[in-house]
Amino acid sequence: MNIGDRVRLLHGKEEGVIRKISSSGRIEIEIEDGFIIPALKAEVVLIHETEKKHFGEKENPEPEIPSPTPISAPKDQGLYLAFIPINDQNLSLYLINDSKQAYLAHVSEVFGANQRTLFAAALNAGEAKKFDDRLLKEMDEWPAFLLRFIPIHNRLEKAIPAFERQLKMKPTQFFRHLSKAPRLDKTAYLFALEQTTKELDIRALNQELEELNPKSAPIKTVKPGRNIDLHIEKLVKDSHGMSNSEMLRIQLDTFEKNLDQAMASGMDEITFIHGLGNGVLRKEIHKCLSQMQNIKYFQDTQKDQWGYGATLVRIS
């Protein structure tokens, strides 16, 4: 069994996808509602394609994550950064060029005003190259990745501008990017680099990096309070005229920001007060927490004060 395989419980009705495999033989399965349930390898069985054909699909099968399609237009570079799970602890890092354009690629780690090169080479059309390995449990300590791409033109043609992308991995966002990596045909945490690219002025690059990462202004971790109130009236001055989706987005952004700060500052627990309401905010928070591997547990808490309208999060 591997991460990404679809399985079902031998002594239950649940089906889902393997998200983690430990050396002790325990696995974690993500079921349809997004929650993670633990099980032993001996308690589950793989769902094979032949079994699906023989017994037929379920009436409402779980939608598959679509594979990224090849891209070649200049505005959509078709370039990806992929983290391939090797086991429940180790990841291999790949650059993938799923376009028809070749590039000179450069990947580095950013430490304030300093950088360390991880990869510098040509990345041909349709090519994938491994350039590093990482430990999943050390994600909070990973520096930002700076990726630069300069198109290679072998004939006289309209120039495609060079561009760059800087990424800082956050646990609350990282685990939502599970997909199938193009060219490698493997399950991966996949980041499309064309989504927020910008034209790169090579001559002004060093000056821009110094402005973004000044030596005199080191990044400081802000430690949040132990109780974070997510009621919309606590987050905005006036919520009149806001749609439910807008309010939910602001509440979830506040939740993720404070959870990231709690992890980075070494807090062991934090409580989010979301209220009862229709339960949508609570469900989204619990779904996000269930997909994170550095959360010991989370639970409804302090009924006497908030009537189970709060969630306590224990951080590992």
Secondary structure, DSSP 8 states (H G I E B T S, - for coil): --TT-EEEETTSS-EEEEEEE-TTSEEEEEETTS-EEEEEGGGEEE--HHHHHHH---SS------------STTS--EEEEEEESSSSEEEEEEEE-SS--EEEEEEEEETTEEEEEEEEEE-TT-EEEEEEEEGGGGGG--EEEEEEEE--SSS------EEEEE---HHHHTT-EEEETTTTEEEEEEETTTT-EE--GGGHHHHHHHHS-TTS--------SEEE--HHHH-S--TT--HHHHHHHHHHHHHHHHHHHHHTT-SEEEEE--STTSHHHHHHHHHHHT-TTEEEEEE--HHHHTT-EEEEEE-
